Amino acid sequence: MRIAILGTRGIPAAYGGFETFAEELSVRLARRGHEVAVYCRTPHPEPVWRGVRLRYIPPVRHKYLETVAHTFLSTLDLMRRPPEVALYCNGANALFTPLARRAGARVALNVDGLERKRKKWNALARLWYHISEGLSTFCPDVIVTDAREIQRYYRENYGAKSVFIPYGAETGKVSSRAVLDELGLEPGGYFLYVTRFEPENNPLLVRRAFERVETDLRLVLVGDAPYAEDYIRQVKDTRDPRILFPGAIYGDGYRELQSHCFAYIHATEVGGTHPALIEAMGRGALVLYLRTPENEEVAGGAGLPFEDEETLAARIREALGMPEAERERLGRAAMRRVEQHYSWEAVTDAYERLFREMLAGGPHLG
């Protein structure tokens, strides 16, 4: 099949969950013999990377317009050489999917979570996301939801049926420790938090909760975000020498940090299936997660939930006092859950099956 993926920042992944998703899925599809193109906002030295063709479209740098403007320009390019199947990421891009359909492509849209709830958006952006939810129900051929909770939301609020395909993750720890040595960390000597530093991801809550706990372990807050300088300054406004801000870390360093942390803290409150939570579980980490329906769906009981700053501080103390055998048991349970429900090969199988059904006139949603 000829497949195109639009709506992300592109690959190689160096930003967030949708970029990792685009990389993991596209590379695996290409490995299976499909012709895959991914639209990118950053140029790459080579036109083909790991078997995937990279289509570079210069972005319009703007907090509110960058995603939709880039997807619109990517769609215009796609119409010149339409693929058989186009996979759009992010519900905000729903408006452009009829153009791809008109060019002859079958179109699936991964709507992600309820983006309009993110605090970074102004009223106009939230309105656009709300309108896009409705557009998502009829503009593409198929809606894809990556969490059962989001699937339920679209069904109950719009009467819209969707295909559930979760996010994926690798399993198993990596043995290398290069980034730990670089940052002066010891294996098992730190709590880890990784996400974009935006209000709905609660890095400030995590920092303040940790400051309430007496421990020699460190807290490593990994992340960054464009257009969020004021909030990031607030997050970093601490004199606690135990807290480390190394910035954004990707690739091997990211995998090393997750593999060797004492526990992983996940505090994101908006969205569907959160990649960092699944990835930490796949590394066998003890996870402390904010109690939301989506996060509980992923964790499946293999972790410690919290509700706010006070209960997170209590969970950190609980983890510190937990026998090592119990902490390892929860880590193994988390890894097994990822193996059973969130493997990248199973995710690729599901998308490949969906694309074939779309080309054959389906899928037939129940």
NORKA-V108694 format. One line per field, one symbol per residue. ss: DSSP state (~ for helix, > for strand, _ for the rest). psi: psi as a letter, one per 40 degrees, with the letter a starting at -180 (. if undefined). Layout:
ss = ???
psi = ???
This chain:
ss = _>>>>>__________~~~~~~~~~~~~~~~___>>>>>>_______>>__>>>>>_________~~~~~~~~~~~~~~~____>>>>>_~~~~~~~~~~~~___>>>>>____~~~_____~~~~~~~~~~~~~~_____>>>>__~~~~~~~~~~~____>>____>________~~~~~~______>>>>>____~~~_~~~~~~~~~______>>>>>______~~~~~~~_______>>>>>___~~~~~~~~~~__>>>>________~~~~~~~~____>>>>__~~~~~~~____>>>__~~~~~~~~~~~~~__~~~~~~~~~~~~~~~~~~_>~~~~~~~~~~~~~~~~_______
psi = ihhihieieaiihfcadddddddddddddddeeihhhhhiehiidiehhfehhhhhhhihhhddedddddddddddddddghidhhhhhhdeeddeddddddeeihhihheaagdeehdeiaddddddddddddddeedidhhhheiddddddddddefhiihhhiiiiiiiiidifdddddefiiheeiihhhihgideefddddddddeehhieiihhhhiahiffdddddddegieheehhgeahhibddddddddeidihhhfheiabhhddddddddefihhhihhidddddddfefahiidaddddddddddddehidddddddddddddddddefiddddddddddddddddeeaihh.
